[in-house]
C-alpha cells in the first residue's frame, strides 16, 4: 500500500508559489497556457507523490517558458558565508558539554537557508538562528539513542539539503568521526541542480569531499525518492546502519519508509509546524520509527 504524501496544504502552497509570479511580459495567451500547465501538473498528481516530486515536474514545464532561476551564485554566496563562521562554530562545538549534540543543533539551525520553502532568506535572521543554535532543545532519550547508534554503526549515509548548511553538516560529520573512527560515511547530494540544494560541485567548494565520500543521487528532485534515485545511492541507503536526513524535502520523500533514519530540520512552513505541534522555525530531531 502506497503512502499518502500529498495533501491540500501542499497543493495550496504549490499553487501560491508557482502561480503568483507569472512574468508581466507574458501575453495573456501565454499567461493562460502557463497557469493551465501548472494546474494540470498539480491536478494530475497521485496522492502518493510528495511536493518535491511535483515541483520537479513543474520545473521541467517552466523551462519551456525560460522561468527557471539560476541559484549558482546564491549557492556560492551562502557556502562562503558559512565558511566564514566555520572555525568559530567548530570551537564552540568542541567547547560544549557534548560536541555531538552541539553539532546536531548547529546542523539543524543551518536548515534555515531554504529558497524552496521561503520566499526570502534573511541574512540577519540566519545570524540570529545560528547564534541561538545552542539553545535548541533536543529530546534526551532520542539523542542518547542516536549517540549509541553512532558508536555502533559501520556504515552511515548522510543526506544533505541546502548550500550553506552543508558547512554545518561537515562539522557534524567531523564529530561523528571523532566518536566512531571506524565508521564509513557516505554523503549523498542532489544529482542535478535544483533550487539552492547541494550538488557535488557545492560539496567540493566547502571541502566535504576531502572528509568523506560524496556522490550525487542522480535526480533533480529536492528530496530523496527511493525508486527514482540512482542504483548506487539507493544501495548505500538500503545497506546503511543509520541514515541522517537533512531538511524538509528529504523528510517529505522518505518518512515512513521503514529505514533507520534520523531527520534533522527546521519547521519552515505551517504544515510542518502543525504536524509536529510546534512554532515555525522550531528544530526537529526525530527517528522515522517515532513518526505518527
N, C-alpha and C positions, 0 to 999 in steps of 0.2 A: 504494500500500500504506500503510495507516494505521500510525502509530507506537504501539507498546505502552507506555502510560504507567502503567497500573495494575499494582500488584504486591502480594504478600502482606503486606509490611511496612506499606504504606499502609493496607491493609484492616484489619489488626490495630490500627493506630493510630486509625483512624476509629471502629472498634468500641469501643475503650477510652475514647476521648474522649466519645463521644455516648451510651454506654450506662451508664457508671458513675455519672452524676449524676442519675438519674431521681428527681424530687422525691418525698419520702416522703408527701406529701399525696395523691399519686395513689392511687386504689383499685387493687386487684390487677388488675382487668379493664383499667383504663386503662394500668397499667404494662406489661401484656402487649401491648396494642394499640400502645403507643409502641415497645416493643422489637421487635415483629414488623415495624413500619413501617420502622424503621432498617435492620433486617436485609434487608428486601425491596429497599430502595433500593440498598444496597451489593451485594447478591447479583445484582441485575439490571444492574449497571453493566457497560458494554462495556469491554474491556481497553484501548481507545484513550482512555478517559476519564481525566483527571487527577484527583487528590484534590480540588483546588479546585472542579471541576465537580460532583463528587459531593456536596461539602459544601453547595453552593448548593441542590441538591435536598433534602438533609437539613434545611437551614434553612427551606425552604418548608414541609416537612412539620411541623416543630416549631412553626411559627407557629400551627397548629391546636391546640396544647397550651399556648400562651402562654409558650413557653420560649425566646424569643429575647432575649439580653442586649442592652441598650441601651448602646453604647460611647461615646455622645456626650460624656459628662463625662470619661471616661478619655482620649478623643482630645484634648479641650481641655487637660486637665492636662499631657499629655506634649508637646503643642505648646508650651505656656507654659514647661514645664520646660527644654526645649532652647533656647528663645528666650532664656532667662536666661543661657545659656552661649554664645550665638551670637557675640557680639563677641569674647569671649576665644578661642574656637576659630578665628575668622577671623584674628585676629592671629597665632596660632600657625601657621596655614596660610601666611600671607604671609611669615612669617619663616623658613620652612623652605627647604631646598635646592631643592626642586621643589614649587611650590604646587599644581600639578595633581595630582601623586602624593599629596601630603599630604591634599588634599581628597577624593580617592578613598578613602583609608584611613578618614577620619572618616565618610564616607558609608556605608562598609561597616560600621563599628562601630555606627552608628545602627540597623542592621538587627536589633539585639538586641531592640528594642521590638516584640515579636510575640506577641499574645494568641491567634493562631490555632494556633501550634505549641506554645507553652509555657503551662503552667497558671498560672504566676506570673511577672510581670516585676518583678524586684527592683531597686529604685532604687539601692541601693549597688552592686550588680553592674553596673548601667548606668554609673554614675560611673566604676567601675574599667575598664570596657570602653572608655569614651571616653578616659580617661587613658592607656590602653595603645594607643590607635589609632596613634600614630606608630611603634610597634614592629611593626605588621602587615607581613608580608613579601609583596611583590608581585613576580611573575616579571618580570625585567628586559626580556626580549625582548617579552613580551606587552604590557607598559606602553609601551615605545617604539613599538610598532606602533599602539597606541591613541592615543598622543600625536600621531603623524604623521597618523592618520586624522582626528583632531580638527582639526588645522591645515588640512586639505584639504576638510573637509566643508562642504556648503552647507545641508543640512537634517539636523537631528538630532532624534530622538524620545527623550524621557526618560520611562520608565515608572516611576511611583512605587509604593511599597508602603505602609508604615505611617506613622501620625501620629507626631510627634516627630522621627523620622528625616528627614522631609521638610524640616526646617530645615537639616539637613546636606546634603541633596540640593541645596537652594538655594545653599549655599556652593560645592558642586562646580560647579554651573551657572555661577556667577559667575566661577570660574576658567576654565571653558571659553570664556566670552565674552571674557575677558581675552586668551586665546590666539588666538582667532579672532573678531574683532569683527564680521565679516560674516555669520557663521553664523546661520541661523534655527533656533531651538529650540522645539519643541512638547512640553509636558509633558502626559502622559495619566494621569489618576487614575481611580478606580473611578466607575462611573456611578450607583451606588446604594450606600447604607450596607451594609457587610459587615465584621464584626469591628472592628478598630481601623485598618482601611485608610483611606487618604486619599480624600476626595471633594473636589469643587470648593470647598465651604464650608471645609474644612480647609486647603486650599491658600491660600485668601484670608486665613485667620487668620494665616498666617505670612508673608504678603506675596509669595508666589510669583507671583501674577497681575500684580504690578507689575513683575516682572522679565522674564517670558516669557508666551507664550500657553498657557493651561491649558484642557483640555477633559476631559469625562468620557467613559468608554468605552462607556457605555450598559448595562452589566451589573452584577449583584451577585455576580459571581464574584471570588474573591480571587486573581486571576491575569489573564492576557490570552489568551483563546481567540479566535484569528483569525476563525473562522467564526461567532462569536457576538457580537463587539463591533460597535459602530455602523459604518456605511459610512465616516463621516468619520474615525474613529480608525483603521480598517483602511487607508484610503487614505494617511494620514500615515505609518503604519508601512511600507507597501509602497513608498512613494516616498522614504523616508529613506535617506541615505547611511550612516547609523550609528544604531543603536538602543542605548541604555543601559538595562538592565533591572535593577531593584532587587528583591531578595527571592526566597525560595524558591518562592512561589506563581507568580510570573512565569516563573521557570525551569521549573517543572513543566509549565506550559502552553505554553511556547514552544520548548523545546530541540529541536534537530534540525529546525527549520522552514526551514533554509537561508538565513536572513537574517543580515546583518552585525550580530550582537547581542553586546554585551559584558555579561556577567552579573556583578553585584556583590551578594554576600550573605554572611551567616554561616551555617555549617552548624549548625543548631539541633536537629537530630534525628539519631538513629542511622543512618537510611537514607542521609542526605546525607553524614554522616561516613564511612560505609563506602564509599559510591560514590566519594568523592574521596580516600579513604585518609588521612584526617586526624582529629584530635581534634575533639570537639564545640566549637563556637564559634570554629572557625578561619575566617578570611576567605577567600573565593573570588573571584578576578577572572579571568575566562576568556572567550574568544570562542567563539561557537557552533561555529565550524569546527574547534575543537580538542577537542570533546567526543568521548567514546568510547562 
